[in-house]
Amino acid sequence: GFIIKNYILVNLKSMPTQLKSFVLSETVHALCDNQATIRKTASNYVGKISRTESVDVTIELILKIVNILHECVQSTDQNAQVLCALDGSLSAIKIICEDATQRVYDSSSNSGNSVNLIEKMVPLLLRCFQHGESNVRLQSIDTLNILFAYVNCNSSNGNSNSVANNTSSILQYVEPYLQGLGALGGDPLPTIRYAVCHGIVIITTTDLFGAMLPNIMEFMMIATQDSDDDVSMEACEFWLCLLDHQSDDDFEKPQVTQQNTNGISILYHYLHRLIPLLISRMKLDEIKVQQERENEAAEAVGEKEVDMKPMHYRSKGVED
């Protein structure tokens, strides 16, 4: 199977149109296979095609996969075959969004295209947030996190105009996305709770919270107390990102009012709860505790003369 896959990847561009269509059709069909290894191989193959083939081929391929996802989401009978197809289509869409994010956004912003991939994918992914299968929930969250991270990555690189054009289609989903994440805050699986916190951290770096920020802060204060260390650490990352993405003026002249949506201004209302919480979540192993005690003792004594005495270097050819 791998030999055939590698051969096709090398020769796909030069294949006759009918043969190429057959190969792509069979690849999409393999996403629904009842064996996980075959679905995974097909997903990886789809990701490579989305990078190397033409934009038109990529769009056509994504649409076929999105149609499978749509049928699975709409199905009232979540039997084994439907769950296999759902897993395979989500896996393929996630890999495409990782490997060819630019193409996904470009196709959605290009007025010459009659299809907006973002508007077709995102509502289906949001519906998967509440699916009974944990893997479905996790893959849908991870995929949307990738799409929203692209907004932050490009805006931080100074591509504000292109970002505004390419990503405008996804901005309409910020609120339902955050609502969906909030509903999963109590998910029994730590990996999903971690993905939820990671998604909120991503949005923090894009300044898209608006009036939702106070509710987000309340949510993240609870997440900071999570029993799983990875989840609580990712929640702590939220507070760091919130501070990092404020201007100097916000720190110098904070407007501490309930109406102000500035992050620092709102944070002032939570400091009396947040600071004790963060201190209580600090964890140091025995080695770090001992090192901290030694550092404190050294500071109490003062600097040693040997630490203060300058050292003069000479070349080896110079004698005293």
N, C-alpha and C positions, 0 to 999 in steps of 0.2 A: 504493500500500500504506500509506504513512504517513497519507494523508488518511483512508482507511478506519479505520485504527487510532485516530486522534485522534477521529473521529466516534463510534466505539464507546465509547471511554473516557468521553466526555461523556454518552452516552445509555444506557450499560449498565444503570444502576440502574432506569431507567424501561422497559426492554424487557420484553416478555412472557416468562414463565418458559421456555417452549419455545425461543424465539429466543435467550435468554441461554444456555441449556444448549448450544445449537448453536454459538454463538460461542466459548464456553469449550472445547468439545470440539475445534473446529478450531484453536484457539490451541495446545492441547496437542499436537495432531497436527503443527503447524508446527515444534515443537521437534525433530522427527525429520527435517526436510527436509534434502536433500543440499546445499543452498546455505547457507553459513555466515552470510550477511547476513540471510537469512530466520530462521534459528535465533536470531540475536542480537536481531532485532526482536521475535520472539515471547517471548524471555526477558525483555526490558525491559517488554513489555506485561504479562506475568505478574506481574512485580514491582509494577507500578502497581495491578493488580487486587488483589493481596494487601494493599495499604495502604488501598484505598478501599472494597472490598466488605465484606460482613458476615463475621464470623468463620467461620460455617458454610460460606460459599462459598469462603473462603480454605482451610479445612481440606480440603474436597472437591477443590479444585484441586491442593493439595500432594500429596494421596494419589494422584491420577492420575499426577503427575510421578514420585513415588517408585516407583510400580508400573513405570513405564518404566525407571527406573534399576535396579530389582531384576531385571527381565528381561535388561537389558544385562549386568549383573554376572554373572548366572547363565549366560549364553550361552557355549557352548564355541567358537562360531564368531565370532570378532571381525572380521567383514567390514566393508566400508565403511558399509553401512546401520546396523549396530549401533553403529559408532564415531560416526556422526552423531547417533544417538539418545542415546548416552552423553554426548556433548559438550553437546547441547541441554538434556538433563535436569539435568546438573550445573550448567550456566550458570544455568538458571532457579532451581534450589535455592539457589545462591549469592546471587543477587539477592534472593530472598525473605528469606533470612537476614539480608541487609544492610538491607533496607527494612522488614521486618516481624518483627524478632527477638522483640519482646515478644509478638506473637501466637503465634509458634511455641512459645515457652516457656509461655505461658498455656494454650494448648490441651493441652500435655503435663502440666500440673499440675492442671487442672480435673477434679475427680472426676466431673463430669457427662458428660465426653467419654469415649467407649469406645476412642478411638485416642490413643496417645502418639506424637506426631510425632518426638520426639527418639529414642525407642527404635526407630523404623522407619528413620530417616535415618542415624544415626550408624554403626551396624554396616556399612551399605553404603558409606558414605564411607571408613571405615577399610579396607575391602577394596580400594578404589580406590587406596590408597597404593602398592600394588605393581603397578599396571597398567603395561603396556609403553609406553603413550602418555604422553609427558611432560605434555601439557596436562591429561590426566585426573588425573594425580598432583597437579599444581599446583592445579587447581580444588578437589579434595577437601581438600587441606591448607588452602587459603584459607578454605573454608567452615567447617571445624572451628575454625580460628583465630577466625573471627567469632563463633561460638557461645560459645567459651570466653572471648573478650574481653568479652562481655556480662556474664558472671559477675563479672569484675573491675570493670567500669564501674559496675555497680549496687551492689556491695559497698562501693566507694570513696565512693559518694554517700550511704552510711549506710542503705541499704535492706536491712539484713541479714535481717530476717524474711521479706520478700517474696522475696529472693534465695534463701533456704533452701527456700522452698516451690516457687518456679518452676524452679529450676535443679537440684534434687536428682536429676532423671532423668539428667542428663548427667555428674554426678560419678562415676558408676560406670564411666565410660569413660576416666577420667584416665590410668590405668596403660596400657591398650592404645594410647591416643592417644600417650603419650610413647614407648612402645616402637616404634610405627609411625614416629614422627619420627626416633627414633634409627637405625632401619634405613635411612633416607634421607639420613643425614648424609654419605655418600659419593657421592650422586647426581651424575652428570656435569654437570647443568645448574646454574649458579650461582643462577638464580631459585628453584629448588626448595630448594637449600641455604639460601638466604636465608629462604624461607618456613618452613623447619624451625627456624631460629634464632629467627625472629619468634614462632613458636608457643611455644617454650620460654620466651621473654621474657614472653609473656602469662601463662603458668602461674606464672612467678616472682612476679608481682604478686598472685596469688590464694592463695599459701601452701598449695598442694596437692601439693607434692613429697613431703613426709614422708620416709620412709626411702630414697627414690630420689635424694635430693639429691646424695650423693657421686658417684654414677654420672653424674648430670647435669653436675656440675662437671668431671669428667674429659672428658666429651663436649665441653663448651663451651671447654675449654682447647685442644682440637684445632681446634675451629671458629674460635677466635681467631687461629689461624695460617693460615687459609684464604688461598689465592692470590688470591681475588676480594675487592676492597676492601669492597664492599657487604656481603658475607657476614661478613667479619671485624669490620666496624664494628657490625653487628647483634649479633654474638657478644659484643663488648665491652659492649653495652648490658645484657647479662645481668648482668654483675658490678655495674654501677651500680644496676640494679633490685634486685638482691639486698641491697645495702647500704641502699638507700632504704627498703626495707620491713622493716627491723628496728627494734625499740624502743630507746630510750636505755639501758634496763637491759641489753640484750644487749651493748652496747658497753662498759658500765661493768664488768660482771661476767660475762665470757664463760666458759662451762663447757667448757674444752678437753678433752673426752673423746671417745673413739671412739663411745660409745653415744649422745651427745647429737645430736639432729636439728636443733638451732638453727642457722640459716644462718651466723651469725658464728662460732660455735664450730667448725663444720666448716671454714669458710674459713681458720681459723688454720693448719690442716694443709697448706694449698695456697699460702700466701703466699710461701714460699721459691721456688716455681716460677712463681707467677702474676705477682709484681712484675717480675722480669726479662723475662718474656714481654710484659707490657703496655708496658714501656719499649722493647723491641725493635720493637714494632708502631707506635710513635709516628712520625708523618710530618708534616713541615712543609715547605711550599714555600719558595723562596728569599726571597720577601718576608717571610714570617713568621720565617724564620731571622734575617734582617737586623734585623727589629724586636726579636726576642728579644735579640740582641747589643747593640743600642742601649739597651734597657731595663737590661740587666746593667751596661753601662758607666755609665749614669746613676745607678744604685743605688750603684755603687762610688765615684763622685765625691761623692755626697750631693745633697741638694736645693739648687737654685739659689735665690739670694736673691729673684729675680723671682717664683719659684713660691711663696715663703713670704710675700712682702709682701702685706698685705691691700689690697683695693681698695674704696674708698668711693664710693658713688654718690650723686648729688644730683639733685634735680629740675631741669629745664631753666630754671625761673624763678628759681633762686637764683644770684646772682653772687658771685664771690670778693671 
